[in-house]
């Protein structure tokens, strides 16, 4: 039975490509491009699963919802209170299709959580560091996490059969290591086949590349993204979710990732402080966190064209 949780303020249309779904009937589109996370009292993270499946997290409880962008539905999938009497959080998340694992950043708990998406059962939890564990990305070798309160990244190795290794801490150097006392490092994604990490820095309104071997960082020149939160990367394109700006910027990067140009700004009347997004072909699914309305009793996933 789902527990009742005392609310607290968090610190904190579909255009599927013809190549991906060539015979999709118009009637299959979710109404108004909005999918309600039925029962969620907060929200923040989202991850693309198999096909058109997505996973979204309830920020303040750590519960996980599972939905389908074609069906336009979502329901509670993992109820943390079924196996953990203590409070969890769910911020950024990523799905490992090879091993049916969902990696979840644990926010103010300082932890990372791993769930089995075939069974809905917890697999492991890791103590990363004090602060706010904000987001996660995956490479072929494992999972990388950011901390909005510290100039370091955390790596959990993942073996070929889903074996999880010990946490490795990577101190950062260069401009991404700037600490302002507010929310600093936020979203994270991989580029160049995992040889480069790209991180968002909320306080600096900037994107940086990070060498995952050394921790050295460099500014991506020409890009200013105020209120940047989660990021999505495909090839040399970055989609940067800008929460309180209620928009997502599409950025084209140079071949060497040293600079970029904002080519488009994606907006929607349905955005209410979007924080993270997942990419499905040419469709973005973005989560409304509604940080400006802590009493909100409805949270949604909004579908917009990635353009």
C-alpha positions in Angstrom: 0.0 0.0 0.0 1.3 3.4 -1.0 2.4 5.5 2.0 1.3 9.1 2.5 4.3 11.4 2.4 4.4 14.9 4.0 5.1 17.3 1.1 8.1 19.5 1.2 9.5 22.0 -1.2 12.2 20.5 -3.5 15.5 22.3 -3.7 16.0 22.2 -6.3 1.7 16.7 -30.6 4.0 14.0 -30.6 6.3 13.9 -33.6 7.7 10.4 -33.8 9.9 10.1 -36.9 8.5 8.1 -39.8 11.7 6.0 -39.9 11.1 4.9 -36.3 7.4 4.3 -36.5 6.5 4.5 -40.2 2.8 3.4 -39.9 1.8 5.2 -36.7 -1.9 6.1 -36.9 -2.8 9.7 -35.9 -5.2 8.3 -33.3 -2.3 6.8 -31.4 -0.9 10.2 -30.4 -1.3 11.0 -26.7 -4.0 13.7 -26.2 -2.5 17.2 -26.1 1.0 15.7 -26.0 0.7 15.4 -22.2 1.0 12.2 -20.1 -0.1 12.5 -16.4 2.0 10.7 -13.8 -1.1 9.6 -11.9 -0.6 9.9 -8.2 2.8 11.7 -8.3 3.2 14.5 -5.9 6.5 15.6 -7.3 8.7 14.9 -10.3 12.1 15.5 -11.8 13.8 12.8 -13.8 13.0 10.7 -16.9 14.7 8.0 -18.9 14.0 6.4 -22.2 13.4 2.6 -21.9 12.8 0.0 -24.6 10.9 1.1 -27.6 8.4 3.8 -26.5 8.6 3.0 -22.8 9.8 5.7 -20.4 10.6 5.8 -16.6 10.0 8.9 -14.5 10.8 9.5 -10.9 8.9 11.1 -8.0 11.5 13.5 -6.6 10.4 13.6 -3.0 9.7 9.8 -2.4 12.0 8.1 -4.9 9.1 6.1 -6.4 9.4 5.2 -10.1 6.7 5.5 -12.8 6.6 3.6 -16.0 4.8 4.8 -19.1 4.5 4.7 -22.9 4.6 7.7 -25.1 2.4 6.0 -27.7 -0.3 4.9 -25.3 -0.1 8.2 -23.4 -0.3 6.4 -20.1 1.9 6.1 -17.0 1.5 4.3 -13.7 3.4 3.6 -10.5 6.0 0.9 -11.2 8.3 0.9 -8.1 6.9 1.9 -4.7 9.9 2.5 -2.5 7.9 1.9 0.7 7.5 -1.8 -0.4 11.1 -2.5 0.5 12.7 0.6 2.2 11.2 2.4 5.2 13.6 5.3 4.9 13.2 8.2 2.5 14.6 8.0 -1.0 14.8 10.6 -3.8 14.7 10.2 -7.5 16.4 12.9 -9.6 18.1 12.2 -13.0 18.0 8.6 -14.3 19.1 6.4 -17.2 18.1 3.0 -18.4 20.7 0.3 -19.3 19.1 -1.7 -22.1 21.8 -4.4 -22.0 21.1 -5.4 -18.4 17.6 -4.1 -17.8 18.9 -1.8 -15.1 17.7 1.7 -14.1 20.3 4.0 -12.5 18.8 6.8 -10.4 20.5 9.8 -8.9 19.5 10.1 -5.2 19.6 13.9 -4.7 20.1 15.0 -1.1 20.5 11.4 0.1 24.0 11.4 -1.4 23.2 8.0 -2.9 22.8 6.3 -6.2 20.1 3.6 -6.6 19.9 0.8 -9.1 16.7 -1.1 -10.0 15.9 -4.2 -12.1 13.3 -3.1 -14.7 12.3 -6.6 -15.5 11.2 -7.2 -11.9 10.8 -3.8 -10.4 13.1 -4.8 -7.5 16.0 -2.9 -6.0 19.5 -4.2 -7.0 21.9 -1.9 -5.1 22.4 1.4 -3.5 25.7 3.3 -3.3 26.9 6.0 -1.0 28.5 8.5 -3.3 29.1 11.8 -1.3 27.3 14.4 0.7 25.6 17.1 -1.4 23.0 16.7 -4.1 23.5 13.8 -6.5 21.7 15.3 -9.5 22.0 13.3 -12.7 23.5 10.2 -14.4 24.7 9.1 -17.8 25.8 5.7 -19.1 28.8 4.6 -21.1 29.7 1.0 -22.2 31.8 0.8 -19.0 29.4 2.1 -16.4 27.4 5.0 -14.9 28.6 8.6 -14.2 26.9 10.8 -11.6 27.1 14.5 -10.9 27.0 16.3 -7.6 25.5 19.8 -7.6 27.5 20.7 -4.4 30.9 19.3 -5.3 33.4 19.6 -8.1 33.6 15.9 -8.7 32.0 13.0 -10.6 31.3 9.5 -9.5 31.6 6.3 -11.6 30.0 2.9 -11.0 31.5 0.3 -13.2 29.0 -2.1 -14.9 30.3 -5.4 -16.2 29.2 -7.3 -19.3 26.5 -9.2 -17.3 25.4 -6.3 -15.3 27.9 -6.8 -12.4 28.3 -3.5 -10.4 31.7 -2.5 -9.2 33.0 -0.1 -6.5 32.5 3.7 -6.8 35.3 5.7 -8.2 35.5 9.4 -7.5 36.8 11.7 -10.2 37.9 15.2 -9.1 37.3 17.9 -11.7 39.7 20.6 -12.8 39.2 23.6 -15.0 36.0 25.7 -15.4 33.5 22.9 -14.6 35.0 22.7 -11.1 33.6 26.2 -10.2 31.6 26.1 -7.0 29.3 29.0 -6.3 27.5 27.9 -3.2 24.3 27.3 -5.2 23.4 24.6 -7.7 26.5 24.0 -9.8 26.9 20.7 -11.8 23.6 19.4 -13.0 22.9 17.4 -16.1 25.4 15.0 -17.7 25.6 13.1 -21.0 28.2 11.2 -23.1 29.6 12.1 -26.5 32.1 10.6 -28.9 31.2 7.0 -27.8 31.8 7.7 -24.2 35.3 9.2 -24.7 33.9 12.6 -23.6 31.4 13.7 -21.0 29.3 16.8 -21.3 28.1 18.5 -18.1 25.7 21.3 -17.5 26.6 23.9 -14.9 23.4 25.6 -13.6 25.0 28.6 -11.8 27.3 29.4 -14.7 24.6 28.9 -17.4 27.2 26.9 -19.3 28.1 23.5 -20.8 31.5 21.9 -20.4 33.3 18.9 -21.8 35.1 16.6 -19.3 37.8 14.1 -19.9 36.6 11.0 -18.1 40.2 9.8 -17.6 41.6 13.0 -16.0 38.7 15.1 -15.0 40.0 18.1 -17.0 37.2 20.3 -18.3 36.8 22.9 -21.0 34.0 25.4 -21.8 31.9 24.8 -24.8 32.2 28.3 -26.3 29.3 30.3 -27.7 26.6 28.7 -25.6 24.7 30.4 -22.8 21.9 28.4 -21.3 20.4 30.1 -18.2 18.6 27.8 -15.8 20.1 24.8 -17.5 19.1 21.5 -15.9 19.1 18.1 -17.7 20.8 17.6 -21.1 20.4 15.1 -23.9 23.1 14.5 -26.5 22.8 12.7 -29.8 25.8 13.0 -32.1 26.8 16.6 -32.2 23.4 17.9 -31.0 22.6 18.9 -27.4 19.1 19.5 -26.1 19.5 21.6 -22.9 16.4 21.8 -20.6 16.2 25.2 -19.0 13.8 24.7 -16.1 12.6 28.2 -15.0 13.0 29.5 -18.5 10.3 27.0 -19.6 12.2 26.0 -22.7 14.6 23.5 -24.3 17.5 24.8 -26.4 18.7 22.7 -29.3 22.5 23.3 -29.8 24.7 22.2 -32.7 28.3 21.5 -31.6 31.5 21.7 -33.6 33.3 18.6 -34.6 35.7 18.9 -31.7 32.9 19.8 -29.2 34.8 23.0 -28.3 32.0 25.4 -29.4 28.3 25.4 -30.2 25.4 27.4 -31.6 21.9 27.5 -30.4 19.9 26.6 -33.5 16.4 26.4 -32.0 14.5 27.1 -28.8 11.6 24.6 -28.1 8.7 26.0 -26.1 5.3 24.6 -25.1 2.3 26.1 -23.4 2.3 22.8 -21.4 5.8 23.4 -19.9 5.7 24.1 -16.2 9.3 24.1 -15.1 10.6 21.2 -17.1 13.8 19.7 -15.6 14.9 16.7 -17.7 14.1 15.1 -21.0 14.4 11.8 -22.9 14.7 11.4 -26.6 12.5 9.1 -28.7 13.4 9.5 -32.4 12.4 13.0 -33.2 10.3 13.5 -30.0 11.4 14.8 -26.6 9.6 13.8 -23.5 10.2 16.4 -20.8 9.1 16.2 -17.1 7.2 19.1 -15.5 8.7 19.6 -12.0 6.6 22.6 -11.1 9.1 24.0 -8.6 7.2 27.2 -8.6 4.1 25.5 -7.2 5.1 23.1 -4.3 1.4 22.4 -3.7 0.8 21.1 -7.2 -1.0 17.7 -7.1 -0.5 16.9 -10.8 2.7 16.2 -12.6 3.2 15.4 -16.2 5.4 14.4 -19.1 5.2 16.8 -22.0 5.9 15.6 -25.6 7.4 18.1 -28.0 9.2 17.7 -31.4 12.9 17.6 -31.0 13.3 19.6 -34.3 
